[in-house]
Amino acid sequence: MHKITITASNGIYAAWGALVSFTQDINTALIGLLICMALDTITGFIAAPYRGQRRQSSRLSKVVGKITTYCVAIISIHTLEQLILPTYIAGTLQLGRMACTLFAGLEVYSIFENLRDITGLKAFEYLTQLSFKKIKETTGIDINKGKNKKESR
């Protein structure tokens, strides 16, 4: 029989291990999402003149709000999953990862739109249509429905 001794260093390691294990499942997805958001921002900044839009700092500053909103949503969902749902349910659902995937899909769709406007190549038109179709099949969400409301204002 082994005797377990709790020391300060063991407590620090346990706290560090708990923190790492809490974010381990989601950190790769968050990094991928942040990369997609950065690429969307860069390509959107480049594509603005091709669309006849001005490059404005107010539009660029909305990126910070979008990053904050996405991260708060993902962390809230991940917290729900890890702390509130029973372990046998939380381990199978991976809600935080699904939210990251949805947000990253929207960002990739936007990147393809930007590249289509910059280059004028049909390939990016097809990729835009393909990503729209895949997002709709996977999630059941029509991402153009929200865009049409914004454009009509």
Phi, psi and omega in degrees: 000133181264140177265130180262122179249127180261120177242175179297318180294322177296321179295319178294315178298321180294317179295316179297317179298321178295318180296314181295317181292331179293322184260354186300317183292334191253342189294323179295318178295321178294320178297316177299319178296316180296323176295316178298320180293322178294316179296322178296319179296315181295312181291327176293322178296319179289323185283342185306310180297329179293336179266359182080021180256154175272149174279115184238141179292334179294322177289324179291326180288343176293341180297320180298317178296321180294316179299314180299314181297313179299314182295319178298317179298314183292317179294322177296316179296318180295321177296315176305313183295316187277325188255334187256314181287148176300150185303319182292335176275314184299323181292336182263334185282312183052056182296320179299318178294322178295320178296317177300318181296318178297312180297319179294323177299319177295321179292319179296319176302315179294323177298315179298320176299315180298315180294325176298316180290325180290311188267331184075011181280139178296332181302319180286333172296316180293319177296324177297313179296319180295316180293323176300314181297317182293319178297317181294318179295318185285318187252340185080010183260131175267100186287339177283340180298316178290327180293319181297325177296317180295319183291331182283345180287000000 
